[in-house]
Structure formats: C-alpha cells, structure tokens
Amino acid sequence: QLQQCDGKLRDSIINFGENLPEHELDKATEHTAKAELVVMLGSSMRVSPACDIPELCYARKQSPGKFVLVNLQKTGYDYHAEASGGFRVGSKIDDFFRLVMQELKLEVDAFTDDKMIASITEEMKQIKIDPNFRLYNIVKNKDVDANTK
C-alpha cells in the first residue's frame, strides 16, 4: 500500500550521464590548476570530467603539485598520487579527518541537524506551486490534484 509521509525528497547526487554544474566545474578547474595540493575524498575516480581535474595540479609542467587520494578501494589513480609526491590513504573519510584535525589541534563542533532543518525550511518557502500540476495515484486509480495535499 502507498504510504503518504508528506516528506520532501532531495537529491544532490550527480548521476551517471548527468552534467556537472558548469559554474562549479569551471571554478574547480581554475583553482586546481593553481593548487599546490589536491586532496580527493571518497572517489572511485571513474567519472569524467571530475576524475581528470586533479591532473591539472599534479601533471602541470611548471611546479607540479601533490595529489592525495583518500578512498576505501584502490583506484586507477593511486600511482599518480604516489608519483606526485603525495600518497593514497585507504580509509573512511571521517576517520581520516579525525586524525588530520587531531594533528592540527582543531576541534570540530558536533553535528546537529538544526541548521540543516532551518536551511531546508527556508528553501521550501521558495518553492513555487504549479496550479496545473497533477499526479496520478496508482493505488486509487484516479487523478489527484497535487496542490490539495
């Protein structure tokens, strides 16, 4: 049976076949091309163009930077991390950063969802409802006006 929770579904993932946001991609390539160090976190390094971005740092001819790759599984880029003077870390990202923060003698505030809920609430206020949008309820076999929910 179909359950109605009235929750909001949010997807922030770039799926295979989808383009990366152009502005963010431009910024990433611009900054990486100037970076002395690139730290790639939790990536299989299989999706282009994202997997090509670190190369702008470690493979440039003048003053190449270092490449650090943090991922549980091995990748086809592990060699490049070591060859650049960087390294590969086989670790969960939280565990890795816990050690980094300890070494830097920095504390991380405990996560609370209060700020996230407030942010989502504000975003929801900006949603415009299309009065002509209709859903088809497959359980009851009838049209449902989405704006009455």
Salt bridges, closest charged atoms under 4 A:
GLU30 OE2 - LYS34 NZ 3.69
ASP78 OD2 - ARG88 NE 2.82
ASP95 OD1 - ARG98 NH1 2.88
GLU122 OE2 - LYS125 NZ 3.07
GLU123 OE1 - ARG10 NH1 2.49
